[in-house]
Amino acid sequence: MLHGSTELVAIVGSPITQVKSPENFNRWFQANRHDLAMLPIDIREDALDAFIATLRGWQNLRGVVVTVPYKQALAGRLDEVSERAAALGSVNVIRRQADGRLLGDNVDGEGFLNAACLNGFRAEGKRALVIGAGGVGSAIAWSLCQAGVASLVLSDASAARCQALAELLGKAFARVRIAIGYDSLQGFDLVVNATPAGMGGTGELPLDAAQLDSLDSATLVADVVTSPEITPLLAAARERGCAIQTGPQMVFAQLGNLGHFMGVTPLQL
């Protein structure tokens, strides 16, 4: 139940109906008797400047989780961002200071690694493929490099975006072998879909269906798509004996990171 004393956090994006964060956060707030609530906000792109101005004066708002398509658009509108958020040019969480200043970070990669760890994956020395070099793919790639993968292969529909990410990672993590493009899935310890392919029951795959036959059964196959939970890629991987990681697992695994940055939950929920 909301009261006049209730402090708020929000999640902003468009569309917003598919997000799971409000129910997850609100369940935790209620179970732990915190006078806090999360609100979903679906906003048009042309209203972002006004939204940021409103956040500065919104005195009972603690912070905002940012989802697609505004992770990059909001990064440049904040007062300060973390080193990794600055490097990636995207944020997925904002903390509002008491004086109205807005601070941003990107913990998508941390959340992904939290979930992967629960699925038995350890990044150090491994070979990974990340399909999608947008906001979430870039964050996952950054965290994999930071966690010590030996090699990382990138793929994206935009060659320019893929090349830009490869150059960024190459400068930040000189010891990691960075490559673009792949012919086979054989030999990867981790394959990640960080694109919207398969969202909303379209049946779309993020790669050529024929390449699935080259999957090793020891490969962890992960998807960032939250609905459906079992995407066509994950279903095909499971049929081939692979362990899988779902979008909702990643979302849940980063709740502590998001809440900790906003100052409303401990790092470990």
C-alpha positions in Angstrom: 0.0 0.0 0.0 1.3 3.5 -0.9 1.4 6.2 1.8 2.4 9.9 1.7 5.7 8.8 3.3 6.4 6.2 0.6 9.7 6.7 -1.2 9.7 5.8 -4.9 12.0 4.2 -7.5 11.0 3.9 -11.1 11.8 1.9 -14.3 11.7 3.9 -17.5 11.6 2.7 -21.1 9.2 2.2 -24.0 7.5 -0.2 -24.3 7.4 -1.0 -20.6 4.7 -3.7 -20.2 7.2 -6.6 -20.5 9.5 -5.6 -17.6 9.6 -7.7 -14.5 11.4 -5.3 -12.2 8.3 -3.7 -10.6 6.9 -7.0 -9.3 10.3 -8.2 -8.2 11.3 -5.1 -6.4 7.8 -4.5 -4.9 7.7 -8.1 -3.6 11.0 -7.6 -1.9 10.1 -4.2 -0.5 6.9 -5.6 1.0 8.5 -8.8 2.4 11.1 -6.7 4.1 8.6 -4.0 5.3 10.3 -1.1 3.5 8.1 1.9 2.7 9.2 1.9 -0.9 7.6 1.2 -4.2 8.7 0.9 -7.9 6.7 2.5 -10.6 6.9 1.6 -14.4 7.1 4.7 -16.6 6.5 4.4 -20.4 7.8 7.7 -21.9 8.2 9.1 -25.4 11.8 10.0 -26.6 10.8 13.6 -27.2 9.9 13.9 -23.5 13.3 12.7 -22.1 14.6 16.2 -21.4 11.5 17.1 -19.5 11.7 13.8 -17.6 15.3 14.4 -16.5 14.3 17.9 -15.3 11.4 16.4 -13.4 13.7 13.8 -11.7 15.9 16.6 -10.3 13.0 18.0 -8.4 11.2 14.8 -7.6 12.1 14.7 -3.9 10.6 11.4 -2.9 12.2 9.6 -5.8 15.4 7.6 -4.9 16.4 6.4 -8.3 15.5 5.0 -11.7 16.2 1.7 -13.6 16.7 2.4 -17.3 15.6 -0.1 -19.9 15.4 -0.1 -23.7 15.6 2.0 -25.7 16.9 4.8 -23.4 20.2 3.4 -21.9 22.3 5.4 -24.3 20.0 8.4 -24.6 20.0 9.1 -20.9 23.7 8.6 -20.3 24.6 12.0 -21.7 21.9 13.8 -19.8 23.2 13.0 -16.3 25.6 14.9 -14.0 28.0 12.1 -13.5 28.4 8.5 -14.6 30.7 5.6 -13.6 33.9 4.9 -15.5 32.3 1.9 -17.2 29.1 3.7 -18.0 31.2 6.5 -19.6 33.2 4.0 -21.6 30.1 2.2 -22.8 28.1 5.4 -23.3 25.0 3.8 -21.6 23.4 3.6 -18.2 20.8 1.2 -16.8 20.4 2.8 -13.3 20.3 6.3 -12.0 20.6 7.5 -8.4 19.1 10.9 -7.4 21.1 12.7 -4.8 19.4 14.9 -2.2 20.4 18.0 -4.0 18.9 16.8 -7.3 22.1 15.7 -9.0 21.7 12.5 -11.0 24.4 9.8 -11.0 24.4 6.9 -13.4 26.0 3.4 -13.8 25.5 0.3 -15.9 25.3 -3.0 -14.0 23.8 -5.1 -16.9 27.1 -6.9 -17.2 27.4 -7.5 -13.4 23.9 -8.9 -13.4 24.7 -11.2 -16.3 27.8 -12.6 -14.6 25.8 -13.1 -11.4 23.4 -15.3 -13.2 26.1 -17.1 -15.2 27.9 -17.8 -11.9 24.7 -19.4 -10.5 24.7 -21.5 -13.7 28.2 -22.7 -13.0 30.1 -20.5 -15.4 33.4 -18.9 -14.5 34.8 -16.4 -17.0 38.5 -16.6 -16.4 40.3 -18.2 -19.3 37.1 -19.0 -21.3 36.1 -18.3 -24.9 32.8 -16.3 -25.3 30.6 -15.1 -28.2 28.4 -12.1 -27.7 25.8 -11.5 -30.4 24.7 -7.9 -30.3 26.9 -4.8 -29.7 24.2 -2.5 -28.4 23.7 -1.3 -24.8 23.2 -4.6 -23.0 25.6 -6.5 -25.3 28.4 -3.9 -24.7 27.9 -4.1 -21.0 28.1 -7.9 -21.0 31.1 -7.9 -23.2 32.8 -5.3 -20.9 32.1 -7.4 -17.8 33.3 -10.6 -19.4 36.6 -9.0 -20.3 36.9 -7.5 -16.8 36.3 -11.0 -15.4 39.1 -12.5 -17.3 37.9 -14.3 -20.5 40.8 -15.3 -22.7 39.0 -14.4 -25.9 35.8 -12.7 -26.9 34.1 -12.8 -30.3 31.6 -10.1 -31.2 28.8 -10.0 -33.8 26.3 -7.4 -34.7 24.1 -6.4 -37.6 25.9 -3.1 -37.7 29.5 -3.6 -38.7 30.4 -0.1 -37.5 28.9 -0.6 -34.1 30.7 -4.0 -33.8 34.0 -2.5 -34.8 33.6 0.4 -32.4 33.0 -2.0 -29.5 35.9 -4.2 -30.5 38.2 -1.1 -30.5 36.9 0.1 -27.1 37.4 -3.3 -25.5 40.8 -3.8 -27.1 42.1 -0.6 -25.6 40.6 -1.3 -22.1 41.6 -5.0 -22.0 44.8 -5.5 -23.9 45.2 -9.1 -22.6 41.9 -10.3 -24.1 41.8 -11.5 -27.7 39.0 -9.6 -29.4 37.6 -10.8 -32.7 34.7 -10.0 -34.9 32.5 -12.6 -36.7 32.4 -16.4 -36.5 31.6 -19.3 -38.8 30.9 -21.9 -36.2 29.8 -22.1 -32.5 32.2 -24.9 -31.8 34.7 -24.2 -29.1 32.8 -21.5 -27.3 32.3 -21.9 -23.6 29.6 -19.2 -23.6 27.2 -18.0 -26.3 25.1 -14.9 -25.5 22.2 -13.4 -27.5 22.1 -9.7 -26.5 19.7 -8.7 -29.3 15.9 -8.6 -29.3 15.7 -11.6 -31.6 13.0 -14.0 -30.4 11.2 -11.3 -28.3 7.4 -11.5 -28.2 7.1 -15.0 -29.7 8.4 -14.1 -33.1 10.3 -17.3 -33.4 13.3 -15.4 -34.7 16.9 -16.6 -34.1 19.9 -14.3 -33.6 22.0 -16.5 -35.9 21.8 -18.9 -38.8 19.8 -21.9 -37.8 22.4 -24.2 -39.5 25.1 -23.0 -37.0 23.2 -24.5 -34.1 24.4 -27.9 -35.2 28.0 -26.8 -34.3 27.1 -26.1 -30.7 29.1 -28.1 -28.1 26.9 -29.6 -25.4 29.2 -28.1 -22.8 28.5 -24.6 -23.9 26.3 -22.3 -21.7 23.8 -20.5 -24.0 22.3 -17.3 -22.6 19.6 -14.9 -23.8 18.8 -11.4 -22.5 15.2 -11.6 -23.9 12.8 -11.8 -21.0 9.6 -12.7 -22.9 9.2 -15.5 -23.8 11.4 -16.9 -21.1 12.5 -19.8 -23.3 13.4 -18.2 -26.6 13.9 -20.1 -29.8 17.6 -20.0 -29.3 17.4 -21.4 -25.8 15.0 -24.1 -26.9 17.3 -25.2 -29.6 20.3 -25.1 -27.3 18.5 -27.2 -24.7 17.6 -29.8 -27.3 21.3 -30.1 -28.0 22.1 -30.8 -24.4 23.4 -27.3 -23.5 22.9 -25.6 -20.2 20.8 -22.4 -20.7 20.4 -19.0 -19.0 17.2 -17.1 -19.4 16.6 -13.3 -19.6 14.5 -13.4 -16.3 17.5 -15.1 -14.5 19.7 -12.2 -15.5 17.1 -9.6 -14.5 16.6 -11.2 -11.1 20.4 -11.6 -10.6 21.0 -7.9 -10.9 18.3 -6.7 -8.6 20.8 -6.4 -5.8 23.2 -4.4 -8.0 20.4 -2.0 -9.1 19.0 -1.5 -5.7 22.4 -1.1 -4.1 23.3 1.7 -6.5 20.0 3.5 -5.8 20.5 3.0 -2.1 17.3 1.0 -1.5 18.5 -2.6 -1.1 21.6 -4.5 0.0 23.9 -5.7 -2.7 22.8 -9.3 -2.1 19.0 -9.6 -1.9 
